[in-house]
Amino acid sequence: MKNKEFVKNILSDYIIKEIIIFIGMLFSLGVVFLIVRLSDFNWLYNSSPVTYFTLMDTFNTLYKPSNLIILIFIVWTFISLILTYKLIKKITSYINIVTENSKLLFDENAEYIKLPKELSETENNLNNLKREYEKAQRRAKENEQKKDDLIVYLAHDIKTPLTSMIGYLSLLDEIDDMPKNQRKKYTKIALEKSYKLEDLINELFDITRFNSEKIVLMKEEIDLNLMLEQIADDFYPILKENNKEIKINSSSKIIINADSNQLVRVFSNIIKNAIFYSTDKQITIDINKNKYIANVKISNKSKHIPKEKLDHLFEKFYRVDYARGSKTGGSGLGLAIAKEITKLHGGDITAKSNNEYINFYITLPLNN
């Protein structure tokens, strides 16, 4: 039963009772009037004339039109007050029941809420809230566990490049007459390990600040095509190192109203993933628009990701299994941050995977 129907039924019941009582009063008064008029009451007159005349005078007084209206009004008002009191008491009792049971919403040990059948929709709504709260609690615990696990993994991973750096730097410090080629080789290895160490430390910062960071958008008009070309250029050193290239396909110039710094984070996170996990040389970016929406598709060849894992791809601290063992496996925050920023812009990100390609679809509202 809908809540509005519940209230409607209570009021309808109240009004029907009022009408029935009013009609009943009129009917009762009419019956009394007929009985008095059709009966001579000689037995009362013979037994007590005084009583007879007193009652008849009272009857004639009450049944005067003006007095009858007053009588009906007084009796009906009195009964209406009783009905109103019962109605308020009934509504108050329902409110108290709902208030008391609402305390169980956030009690993890409590059973699901049970209300009178008249409040079935309210019962369903409260239980839905309770289920959503329980889901949120489970997700929060799972995310916290994932975060803790990742911090442990990263802390352990930090030791590896740090130990190597200390080892090679110690050799460089101890051996004064080390050959130039060997010194150059050790210096290069130590530098590479320091970059890896920097990446791991940045991931730790990402994890610790993600929940406390509030993203505020500073919107301006942006040429989306130009932005993506600049981002692709920024990745040139990494593309060259990994023997990859980015191809951009665009049919027309697209202007959007967005925060350029935040959108750079969105596209950079997705492109970075594509570079590291692509099994082919080329990464493709397709840009187009319809009447209201700008569409960007970023595609690369990749290992197939099952749908059940694809659905979790944008969750905080989630990494696909093969990314966990990879040297490029990050904190699992990049895509979650990208999703949040895109949502704040009024757009969305989705991903699809087939046997050869993984495609990321980013939609953003146009400037108008």
QUIBELZI-V702856 format. One record per pair of residues at least 12 apart in sequence whose ideal C-beta (glycine too) atoms are under 7 Angstrom apart, sorted by sequence separation. I is the first residue (numbers start at 1). GAP is how many residues later the second one is. D is the distance in Angstrom with one decimal. If there is no record, write none. Layout:
i gap d
I GAP D
I GAP D
//
This chain:
i gap d
101 12 4.6
271 12 6.9
349 12 6.9
113 13 4.8
285 13 5.4
319 13 4.3
349 13 5.2
101 14 6.4
113 14 5.5
172 14 5.6
232 14 4.3
317 14 6.8
318 14 4.9
112 15 5.0
171 15 6.0
172 15 6.8
284 15 4.6
305 15 6.0
317 15 4.4
347 15 6.7
348 15 5.4
232 16 6.4
316 16 6.9
317 16 6.7
347 16 4.7
98 17 6.9
113 17 6.8
283 17 4.7
316 17 6.3
347 17 4.1
97 18 6.2
112 18 6.5
168 18 4.6
347 18 6.4
97 19 6.9
229 19 6.2
303 19 6.2
345 19 5.7
346 19 4.8
228 20 6.1
280 20 6.7
316 20 4.5
342 20 6.2
98 21 6.8
105 21 6.5
168 21 5.5
169 21 5.6
280 21 3.6
314 21 5.0
315 21 6.2
168 22 4.4
278 22 3.9
279 22 4.7
313 22 5.8
314 22 5.7
36 23 5.7
278 23 5.8
279 23 6.0
98 24 6.1
102 24 6.4
105 24 5.9
274 24 6.0
278 24 6.2
279 24 6.8
94 25 6.2
101 25 6.7
105 25 5.2
164 25 7.0
165 25 5.1
225 25 5.0
277 25 5.6
314 25 4.2
274 26 4.2
106 27 6.2
271 27 6.5
105 28 6.4
165 28 4.6
225 28 5.9
270 28 5.2
164 29 4.7
165 29 6.0
225 29 5.9
33 30 6.3
223 30 6.6
224 30 4.4
244 31 5.3
161 32 3.9
165 32 6.9
223 32 6.1
224 32 5.4
222 33 7.0
227 33 6.6
231 33 6.3
242 33 5.7
254 33 6.3
221 34 5.8
222 34 5.5
244 34 6.3
161 35 4.5
162 35 6.0
247 35 5.8
249 35 6.9
254 35 5.2
314 35 6.7
161 36 4.5
221 36 6.0
222 36 5.4
227 36 6.7
231 36 5.3
235 36 6.1
239 36 6.4
245 36 6.2
231 37 6.0
238 37 5.9
244 37 5.9
245 37 5.7
246 37 4.9
247 37 5.2
248 37 4.7
249 37 4.8
250 37 4.2
251 37 5.4
219 38 5.2
222 38 5.2
243 38 6.4
249 38 6.9
256 38 5.5
313 38 5.5
158 39 6.4
219 39 5.8
228 39 6.3
244 39 6.2
246 39 6.4
248 39 6.9
219 40 5.6
220 40 6.6
231 40 6.5
235 40 6.6
254 40 5.0
218 41 5.2
310 41 5.8
158 42 5.1
217 42 4.3
157 43 5.7
310 43 5.6
217 45 6.3
154 46 5.4
25 47 6.0
215 47 6.5
305 48 4.3
154 49 5.8
304 49 5.8
25 50 6.1
154 50 5.7
25 51 6.3
302 51 7.0
304 51 5.5
276 52 4.0
151 53 6.9
305 53 6.3
22 54 5.8
21 55 6.8
301 55 5.6
302 55 6.6
151 56 6.4
301 56 5.8
302 56 4.2
150 57 6.3
228 57 5.8
300 57 6.9
21 58 5.3
299 58 5.4
300 58 6.4
228 59 6.6
147 60 5.8
299 60 4.8
273 61 6.7
18 62 6.2
225 62 5.9
297 62 5.8
298 62 4.5
224 63 6.4
297 64 5.5
18 65 6.6
269 65 3.8
17 66 5.8
269 66 6.3
296 66 4.3
269 68 6.6
270 68 6.2
295 68 5.7
14 69 6.3
269 69 4.7
224 70 5.8
293 70 5.2
294 70 4.7
265 72 6.4
266 72 4.3
293 72 6.4
294 72 5.7
14 73 5.2
265 73 6.8
292 73 6.4
293 73 6.6
292 74 5.8
266 75 5.1
265 76 6.2
266 76 5.8
10 77 6.9
289 77 6.4
262 79 4.7
258 87 5.4
270 90 5.1
266 96 6.9
210 106 6.8
258 106 6.4
256 108 5.4
256 110 5.9
257 110 4.7
256 111 5.6
6 112 5.5
255 112 4.8
6 113 6.7
1 117 6.6
3 118 5.3
1 119 5.3
2 119 5.6
3 119 6.1
1 120 6.0
210 123 5.6
207 124 5.3
206 125 5.2
215 125 6.6
207 126 6.8
215 126 6.2
203 127 5.9
206 127 5.0
217 127 5.8
203 128 4.2
217 128 7.0
215 129 6.1
221 146 6.2
150 167 5.8
147 170 5.3
146 171 3.7
143 173 5.2
143 174 5.8
150 181 5.8
150 182 6.8
//
